[in-house]
Amino acid sequence: MGAGHAHRLYRHGHSPVHALPPHTKLAAVFAFVVVVVSTPREAVWAFGLYAVLLGAVAYVARVPAGFLLKRLLIEVPFVAFAVLLPFVAQGERVEFAGLSLSVSGLWGAWNVLAKGTLGVAASVLLASTTELRELLLGLQRLKLPPLLVQIMSFMIRYGDVITDELRRMRIARESRGFEARGVRHWGVLAKTAGALFIRSYERGERVHLAMVSRGYAGSMPVIDEVTASRAQWSYALTLPVCALLVCLLGWFL
């Protein structure tokens, strides 16, 4: 059910956050994201407090700011989308530095940036303090459909296998003097992608036959059963509970 190695998003540590059972962290992050999304966009100060809460979690988990910020770059496409909103949205407009910007677009851009960044940061913290195998066990403990857990398990296990296959193909090309320098080389890269698909499909067939020969009948055995005490649940839910208080203040103030 798990991979035999840690993902590069994971940062090994022995903090209280690392020690929490995975399903408690999954529930806490999900609840935190729901609370953040439910916060009115006009409560700008509330998002600042959410960032402080995440900063406190990162401090307790001993996750460096540089480690966290580097992995936040994954949201760059969403940032690009948010930047375009003030220019394409309709409604009342304001002038700034010679540009005509939509007021609703500005609020929409802020909404996407603030909530998206906080959600990604919470997810990165979860991945930084929880191994992939533990995440799968946590999802299983939270009663996610077993088929979905199996699909994610296979994706994690064989994603690196396919990546390694692609690396070997790249080394083979370069050893024969090939370097992709322009459009005329796209055909070779397309053939590489096709060959990678065929190899991956064939390997998947072999793996499935191997699993069936060992008794696989559509479900994976549960190797470890993770449990959490009431104290651990209380500790994990501190983040979403504090965020909920901030959200309520944002609606009523």
N, C-alpha and C positions, 0 to 999 in steps of 0.2 A: 504494500500500500504506500510505501514511501520510497523516496529516492535515497540513494546511499551517500549523498554528499549535501553540503549546505549551499544554498544559492548565494550569488554575490550580493543580493540585497540584504541578506542576513548578516548581522554583526554579532559575533559571539560575545557573550557576557554573562555575568552572574548577578545581575541587578534584580530587585524585587519584581520589576516588570517582566523580565525574562522568565522568572520562576512561576508566573501565573499560568494556570491551565489555559490551553489555546482557545477553548470555546468561550471562556469568560472574556478574553480579549476581543474575540470576534464580535460577541454581543455588545461589548462596550463601544467598539469603533462604529458598528452599525447604528447604535442608538445615538452616538455623538453626531454622526453625519446627518441623521434624520433631524436632530435638533437644529443643527446649523442651517440646513435647507429650509426649515420652518421659520427661521428668524427673518423679520422684515428687513428689507434691504436698506431702509432709511436709518436703521439703528447701527450707524457706522461704528460707534464705540463698542458694541457687542462683539463685533468680529475681532476687534483688537483684544478683547478679553479672551476670546476663544484661542487666539494665537498664543496668549500668555499661558493658558492652560496646557496647550500642546508643548510649549517650551518647558513647562514644569515636568511633564511626562518624559520629554527627551532628557532632561537633566537627571531625573531619577533613574532612567534606563541607561544613562551614560552614553547616549548617542551624540556624537559631536555635531555642531551646527553645520560644519562643512560637509559632512557625510550626508546630512539631511537635505541641505540646499542643492547639492549636486544631483540628487535623485529627484528633486522637484522639477528638473528640466523636462521631464516627461510631459508636462502640461503646456509646453510651448505652443502646440497647435491651437489649444483653447485660448491662449493669450492672444494669438493672432486673430482668432475669430472675434474676441471681445474688443480688440482695437478697432475693428471695422464697424462695429455696431453704431457708434455715434455718427458715422458718416452715411449709413444707409437707412437708419431708422427714420420714421416719419414723426410728425408732431411739432411742438414748439421747439424753436432753435435758438441757440446763443452763439455769439461770436467770440472766438478765442484765438489769438495770434493769427488773425486773418482767416481763420477757418470757421465754417458754419457747421456747428455740431448740434445734434438732436439731444434735447434734455432727457427724453425717455431712453435714448440710446446710451447716454452717459450712465444713467442709473442701471441699465441692463448690463453694460460692460462691467461696472463695479460689482453687480450681483454675481456675474459669471466668475470674475477674477477672485473675489473674496471667498465665495462658497467653494469654488473649484479648488483653489489653493489649499484651503483648510481640509477639504476631503482628501486630496492627494497626500497632504502632509500626515494626516491620521493613518492613511493606508501604508505610507512608507514607514512610519513608526511601528505599525503592526508587523510588516515584513522584516523590519530590522531586529525585532525582538522575538520572532517566532519562526522556527524552521518550517520548511514547506511540508515536511512529513507531519509535523504537529498541527499545522493548519488543516490538513486533510482529516486528521483524527478529530479536530475540533468541529469541523463541518459535519462529520459523521455523528458526533455527539449531539449536535444541534438538530439532528434528524433531517438533514438535507437528503433528498432522494438519492439512494445508493448508486443509481446509474450515473448521476451527475458527478458524484464523488469519484467513481471509477474513471470517467472521462478525464477529469482534471488530473487524477493520478497518472494516467497514461500520457497525458500531455507533458507533465513535468518530467516523467521518467524518460520519454523518448524525444523530447525537444532537444536535449543535449546530444542525444545520439545522432539526430539529423544534422545538428550544427557541426558535430565532429565529422560527419560524412562530407558535408560541404567544405570543411577545412581541408580534408584530404584531396578533394577534387581541385581545390584552388592550388594546393601545393603541386599537384600533378600538372596543371596547366603552366604554372610558373617554371617548373623544371624543364618544360619544353620550350621555354622562351616566350610564352604568351603574356602580354600585358594589355589590359583594356585601356585604350587611349582615345577612342572616339566612337562615332556612330557605327563605323564599319565593323566594329567588334561586338556589336549587340547581338548578332546572330549566334556567335559562340556562347555568349552568356545565356541566351535563350535556350540553346541546346543543353547547356549545363543545368538549367532549371528543370528542363524536361527529364534529363537523366536522373536528377536528384529525386524527382517525383516518382519515377519508376522504381528506383532503388528503395525509396521509403515504403512504397506500396508492397514491394516484394518482401522487405524485412517485416512489415506488419503482418503479412500472411504467415511467414515462418514463426513469428512470435505467437500468433494466435493458435497455430497448430501445436506448438510446444505447450502452450497453456492448456489446451484441450486434452492433450495426452497426459497431462498431470492432474486431470480431474476438474478443470475449470468448467463451471456450468452456469455462468452468467453473474456470479456474485463473488466478491473477494472476502476471504476470512478476516475477521476482526482480530488483529494481533494484540493490540493494546487497548485497554478501556480507561479513558481519562475521566477523572472525577474532580470536583471542586468543592471545597468547604464553604460554609456560609461566610466566613471571614474573607476568603479569596474572592467570592462574588462581590462582597461589599467593597473590597479594595479596588476591584476592576471597574465597578460601576461609579466610582467617585467622579471620574471624568464626565460621563454623560449627565450625571445628576447636577454637578456644578454648571455644566453647559445649559441644562434645562432652566435653572434659576436665572441665568443670564438672559435666556430667550424670553422668559416670562416678563422680566423687567423691560426687555426691548419692546414687547407688545403693549405694556401698560403705562410706560413712562412717556 
